[in-house]
Amino acid sequence: MRLSRSALLLATAWVGTGEPAFAHHALAVQYDLNRSVVVSGTVTKVEWTNPHVRLYLDTTGSRENDVMHWQLEMASPNLLVLGGLKIDSLRRGDQVTVSANPARDGSNQGYARKVSHAAH
């Protein structure tokens, strides 16, 4: 069973709000917690591994055939499940929009704060 867009957004937002989670892995070193980016694209892979779930997206760049690959770190699998996400909530081919804290080094990486399925 798939979660509704609002349930997915709520679950991801709930687990992404705790500042103490940033401290133990020093995510603030890798990601700029004072900035956010919005990335929309197609899910290419989801890795449900500890300590953090990884979401991979392909997005369209400024030119028509320009594809950018994004790697987005999420909370731990346990926290995502407690928040209502399931291992099959995000599948390859899904269109999603992600609000994330961007990588400090300017690469196409970020810490996902909110994830929602694109409207059909």
RAZITA-V56104 format. One record per pair of residues at least 24 apart in sequence whose C-alpha atoms are under 10 Angstrom apart, sorted by sequence separation. I is the first residue (numbers start at 1). GAP is how many residues later the second one is. D is the distance in whole Angstrom. If there is no record, write none. Layout:
<<I | GAP | D> <I | GAP | D>>
This chain:
<<51 | 24 | 8> <52 | 24 | 4> <53 | 24 | 6> <94 | 24 | 8> <95 | 24 | 8> <44 | 25 | 9> <46 | 25 | 10> <50 | 25 | 9> <51 | 25 | 5> <52 | 25 | 6> <53 | 25 | 10> <90 | 25 | 9> <95 | 25 | 9> <25 | 26 | 9> <41 | 26 | 10> <43 | 26 | 10> <44 | 26 | 10> <45 | 26 | 9> <46 | 26 | 10> <47 | 26 | 10> <48 | 26 | 10> <50 | 26 | 6> <51 | 26 | 8> <52 | 26 | 9> <72 | 26 | 9> <74 | 26 | 9> <90 | 26 | 9> <41 | 27 | 9> <42 | 27 | 10> <43 | 27 | 10> <44 | 27 | 10> <49 | 27 | 8> <50 | 27 | 7> <51 | 27 | 9> <52 | 27 | 10> <53 | 27 | 9> <72 | 27 | 10> <73 | 27 | 9> <90 | 27 | 9> <41 | 28 | 9> <42 | 28 | 10> <48 | 28 | 8> <49 | 28 | 7> <50 | 28 | 9> <52 | 28 | 10> <72 | 28 | 8> <73 | 28 | 10> <89 | 28 | 10> <41 | 29 | 9> <48 | 29 | 6> <49 | 29 | 10> <72 | 29 | 9> <40 | 30 | 10> <47 | 30 | 10> <48 | 30 | 10> <72 | 30 | 9> <39 | 31 | 8> <72 | 31 | 10> <48 | 32 | 10> <39 | 33 | 10> <53 | 34 | 10> <55 | 35 | 9> <57 | 35 | 9> <58 | 35 | 10> <55 | 36 | 10> <56 | 36 | 9> <57 | 36 | 9> <59 | 36 | 10> <71 | 36 | 9> <72 | 36 | 8> <73 | 36 | 8> <74 | 36 | 9> <75 | 36 | 9> <55 | 37 | 10> <57 | 37 | 9> <58 | 37 | 10> <70 | 37 | 8> <71 | 37 | 7> <72 | 37 | 5> <73 | 37 | 6> <74 | 37 | 6> <75 | 37 | 8> <48 | 38 | 10> <57 | 38 | 9> <69 | 38 | 10> <70 | 38 | 5> <71 | 38 | 5> <72 | 38 | 5> <73 | 38 | 5> <74 | 38 | 5> <75 | 38 | 9> <48 | 39 | 7> <57 | 39 | 9> <69 | 39 | 7> <70 | 39 | 6> <71 | 39 | 7> <72 | 39 | 6> <73 | 39 | 6> <74 | 39 | 7> <47 | 40 | 9> <48 | 40 | 10> <57 | 40 | 10> <68 | 40 | 8> <69 | 40 | 9> <70 | 40 | 8> <71 | 40 | 9> <72 | 40 | 6> <73 | 40 | 9> <74 | 40 | 9> <46 | 41 | 9> <57 | 41 | 10> <71 | 41 | 9> <72 | 41 | 10> <74 | 41 | 10> <46 | 42 | 9> <46 | 43 | 10> <55 | 43 | 10> <46 | 44 | 7> <45 | 45 | 9> <46 | 45 | 7> <27 | 46 | 10> <44 | 46 | 10> <45 | 46 | 7> <46 | 46 | 8> <43 | 47 | 8> <44 | 47 | 8> <45 | 47 | 6> <43 | 48 | 7> <44 | 48 | 5> <45 | 48 | 9> <42 | 49 | 9> <43 | 49 | 5> <44 | 49 | 6> <45 | 49 | 10> <42 | 50 | 7> <43 | 50 | 5> <44 | 50 | 8> <42 | 51 | 6> <43 | 51 | 5> <44 | 51 | 10> <57 | 51 | 10> <41 | 52 | 9> <42 | 52 | 6> <43 | 52 | 6> <22 | 53 | 10> <41 | 53 | 8> <42 | 53 | 5> <43 | 53 | 7> <56 | 53 | 9> <21 | 54 | 8> <41 | 54 | 6> <42 | 54 | 6> <43 | 54 | 10> <55 | 54 | 10> <21 | 55 | 10> <40 | 55 | 7> <41 | 55 | 6> <42 | 55 | 9> <55 | 55 | 10> <40 | 56 | 6> <41 | 56 | 7> <55 | 56 | 10> <18 | 57 | 10> <39 | 57 | 8> <40 | 57 | 4> <41 | 57 | 9> <54 | 57 | 9> <55 | 57 | 9> <16 | 58 | 8> <17 | 58 | 10> <39 | 58 | 6> <40 | 58 | 6> <54 | 58 | 9> <15 | 59 | 9> <16 | 59 | 7> <38 | 59 | 7> <39 | 59 | 5> <40 | 59 | 9> <52 | 59 | 10> <53 | 59 | 10> <15 | 60 | 7> <16 | 60 | 10> <38 | 60 | 6> <39 | 60 | 7> <15 | 61 | 9> <37 | 61 | 8> <38 | 61 | 5> <39 | 61 | 8> <12 | 62 | 8> <36 | 62 | 10> <37 | 62 | 6> <38 | 62 | 6> <12 | 63 | 8> <15 | 63 | 10> <16 | 63 | 9> <36 | 63 | 7> <37 | 63 | 5> <38 | 63 | 9> <15 | 64 | 6> <16 | 64 | 9> <36 | 64 | 5> <37 | 64 | 6> <38 | 64 | 9> <14 | 65 | 9> <15 | 65 | 6> <35 | 65 | 8> <36 | 65 | 5> <37 | 65 | 6> <14 | 66 | 9> <15 | 66 | 9> <35 | 66 | 6> <36 | 66 | 6> <37 | 66 | 10> <12 | 67 | 9> <13 | 67 | 10> <15 | 67 | 8> <16 | 67 | 10> <33 | 67 | 9> <34 | 67 | 8> <35 | 67 | 7> <36 | 67 | 10> <11 | 68 | 9> <12 | 68 | 7> <14 | 68 | 10> <15 | 68 | 6> <32 | 68 | 9> <33 | 68 | 6> <34 | 68 | 9> <35 | 68 | 10> <11 | 69 | 7> <12 | 69 | 10> <14 | 69 | 7> <15 | 69 | 10> <31 | 69 | 9> <32 | 69 | 6> <33 | 69 | 8> <35 | 69 | 10> <39 | 69 | 10> <11 | 70 | 8> <13 | 70 | 9> <14 | 70 | 10> <31 | 70 | 6> <32 | 70 | 6> <33 | 70 | 9> <11 | 71 | 8> <12 | 71 | 7> <30 | 71 | 10> <31 | 71 | 5> <32 | 71 | 6> <33 | 71 | 9> <39 | 71 | 10> <8 | 72 | 10> <11 | 72 | 4> <12 | 72 | 8> <30 | 72 | 9> <31 | 72 | 4> <32 | 72 | 6> <10 | 73 | 8> <11 | 73 | 5> <12 | 73 | 8> <28 | 73 | 9> <30 | 73 | 6> <31 | 73 | 5> <32 | 73 | 9> <37 | 73 | 8> <39 | 73 | 10> <9 | 74 | 10> <10 | 74 | 8> <11 | 74 | 6> <27 | 74 | 10> <29 | 74 | 9> <30 | 74 | 6> <31 | 74 | 8> <32 | 74 | 10> <36 | 74 | 9> <37 | 74 | 10> <38 | 74 | 10> <8 | 75 | 9> <9 | 75 | 10> <10 | 75 | 10> <28 | 75 | 9> <29 | 75 | 8> <30 | 75 | 8> <31 | 75 | 10> <36 | 75 | 9> <37 | 75 | 9> <40 | 75 | 10> <42 | 75 | 10> <7 | 76 | 9> <8 | 76 | 7> <9 | 76 | 9> <27 | 76 | 10> <28 | 76 | 9> <36 | 76 | 9> <38 | 76 | 9> <39 | 76 | 10> <40 | 76 | 9> <41 | 76 | 10> <42 | 76 | 10> <7 | 77 | 7> <8 | 77 | 6> <33 | 77 | 10> <36 | 77 | 9> <38 | 77 | 10> <40 | 77 | 9> <41 | 77 | 9> <7 | 78 | 8> <8 | 78 | 9> <31 | 78 | 8> <32 | 78 | 9> <33 | 78 | 9> <40 | 78 | 8> <30 | 79 | 9> <31 | 79 | 6> <32 | 79 | 9> <30 | 80 | 9> <31 | 80 | 7> <3 | 81 | 8> <8 | 81 | 8> <30 | 81 | 9> <3 | 82 | 7> <8 | 82 | 9> <2 | 83 | 9> <3 | 83 | 8> <27 | 83 | 10> <28 | 83 | 10> <2 | 84 | 8> <5 | 84 | 10> <16 | 84 | 10> <27 | 84 | 8> <1 | 85 | 9> <2 | 85 | 10> <3 | 85 | 9> <4 | 85 | 9> <2 | 86 | 7> <3 | 86 | 6> <12 | 86 | 10> <13 | 86 | 10> <1 | 87 | 8> <2 | 87 | 6> <3 | 87 | 9> <1 | 88 | 8> <2 | 88 | 9> <9 | 88 | 10> <2 | 89 | 10> <9 | 89 | 9> <5 | 91 | 10> <16 | 95 | 9> <16 | 96 | 8> <17 | 96 | 8> <16 | 97 | 5> <17 | 97 | 10> <15 | 98 | 8> <16 | 98 | 7> <13 | 99 | 9> <14 | 99 | 9> <15 | 99 | 9> <12 | 100 | 8> <13 | 100 | 6> <14 | 100 | 9> <12 | 101 | 6> <13 | 101 | 5> <12 | 102 | 5> <13 | 102 | 8> <11 | 103 | 8> <12 | 103 | 6> <13 | 103 | 10> <9 | 104 | 9> <10 | 104 | 8> <11 | 104 | 9> <12 | 104 | 9> <9 | 105 | 6> <10 | 105 | 9> <11 | 105 | 10> <8 | 106 | 8> <9 | 106 | 5> <10 | 106 | 9> <8 | 107 | 7> <9 | 107 | 5> <8 | 108 | 6> <9 | 108 | 8> <6 | 109 | 10> <7 | 109 | 9> <8 | 109 | 8> <5 | 110 | 9> <6 | 110 | 7> <5 | 111 | 6> <6 | 111 | 9> <4 | 112 | 9> <5 | 112 | 6> <4 | 113 | 8> <5 | 113 | 8> <3 | 114 | 10> <5 | 114 | 8>>
